[in-house]
Every structure is written in structure tokens, then in C-alpha cells.
Amino acid sequence: MIQAIFDKLPMFFRGITQERNISRGSGDAQRVMGGRTGEVFIVGAGPGDVSLLTMKAYALLQDADIVLFDALVSEEVLAVIPRRIKKQYVGKRCGKHSVPQNEICAHMVSLAQQGLRVVRLKGGDPAVFARTGEETQALEKASVPYAIVPGITAASGVSAYTGIPLTDRRCAQRVSLLTAHFKDENQLPDFEKLAAQAKDQTLVVYMGLSRLALLSDKLVENGLSSDWPVAVVENGTCKNQRTVTGTLHCISEKVLDAQLTGPALLILGKVVESRQSVDLSLLQTPHYVPTI
């Protein structure tokens, strides 16, 4: 499907990859042997559905020397990377072995200094809870040229694929994107502030599944109604997406009963009650190709 879409792009866009491949023939060897620095593209892979990749992201994945990818990059997205291109996993998942951030930064710099074109592939959008700033700081320190390519963040993708709006002028004129995990794992959010904010806006919590019970209890303790609506979406935008809805009082038990393991996004707010009946089959039909 994604190849069919790409094949319909205007010739001038498809030519970008072709021209670069032609010019690279012996260019890579010259860059490495001449000691010239390569380049790094920090690319957003989107929330999971491969057809949500941007055109620029897709083109870069066809033209990389190596792709360093995170845990939240879907198998569908990885499948569009040509076999000739080397792929390395550098992901992080709660409770599982992961590559330390400083090692990822050093590895990117080392690859670029070998003259390679590196794609650092991140789930969602590089600007949202992706530690991009730490990586660009390392690249700048080493004088490695880099660019950032945006992607659809999980909140936007999950909203569209569940029908739960992020804002609604009747109940939520603002939306806040939060992370349940800080650099210091012992640090906790300001629950009093969160409870106050939640009363007139939508809270979207990334990486919050393991702390769902704690979040629910603390928000109620700090004044939010135990009947406050919550949705938990696992594998958002993917074919195995699952959504569990409830309230702060019962959502933890419902998630346990459903045996959700993540990755998951939490949506807290009255918008959950405004859920629209979207037809996912319209988005997942294999022959659907837009006219470009």
C-alpha cells in the first residue's frame, strides 16, 4: 500500500531519492576514506500505521545507510526499509533492557563521523517526549550536520483512530500532553495541579500504563471526581488497536481485566464521552490510495 502511494508522487519528488542514489555511487566510499562527516536525520515514524508516514520520512528511509530505530516504531514501518539498509534497535521499554541514552548519542556521532547517512527513527514525533534535544546537543558538539523530520504524534493518531476528540468547545478548550515518567524515575507529577487542570481540559498521558492506578488514585485524592472519564488505547492506529474506557474509579481494574500490556496512551477528560463512531475499515482498506 505505501509503495503504491509513493509511486503516485510527482516525478520531481520521486527524483530526489533517485538523484541521491546516482550521485552516491562512489560517494560513500569517498566520504569515508576522505574523512568527511556524514549526516543524521532525526525522523518521526508516526504512531504505528505505516500509511501515516510522511512522504519525506519514507524517502529518507529508502536512502539511508543505517537506521537506528526505537521500540515504538511499528513492524509495518520497519518493513518499508529496504533489506540493503542496515537496521539497529536502540529502543527503550519500561521494565526491559534498553540502550542508555548517552550510548545512543555516541553511536550516532560515531556513525556520522564514518561518513554514513544515518536515520534516527523515533515513534510518533521527534518533538514530543523523544529525547531529541539530548541527541541534537551531542551532534552539535561533534559538528555533525543534522535535520529533524516531524511525524504524527500518538495523541493525534489515537484521537483519529478512536474517534475521541482532543478538544471540544463544550467541555475542553485546551489539551495538555504529559509524560508519566521523568528522567528521575522517582519523581512524580504535581497531582494537585493536574487535578485542577483536568477539570476544564483534556489530559493525554504518554507512557502512563504502568502508573495508571497511581495516577487515578492521586487525581481523586486531589479533588478530581472518581467518575471522571478515562480512555486507555493500546497499539494506537495499528491493526491490533484496543480501547478500554471507564472512570478514574474503575479504569485500572478494567485494564487489568482486558490484559493490556502497552504501549498505551491515556486520555482523561469529558471528551471521552464525546467519542465519535469512526469506521476504521475505511482507514485499513488495503486498496485505498489517495489521488496525488
Secondary structure, DSSP 8 states (H G I E B T S, - for coil): -HHHHHHTS-HHHHHHHHHHHHHHTTHHHHHHHTT---EEEEEE-BSS-GGGS-HHHHHHHHS-SEEEE-TTS-HHHHTTS-TTSEEEE----TTS----HHHHHHHHHHHHHTT-EEEEEESB-TTSSS-HHHHHHHHHHTT--EEEE----HHHHHHHHHT--S-BTTTBS-EEEEES--SSTT----HHHHHHHHTTSEEEEET-GGGHHHHHHHHHHTT--TT-EEEEEESTTSTT-EEEEEETTTHHHHHHHHT--SSEEEEESGGGGG-----THHHH-TT-----
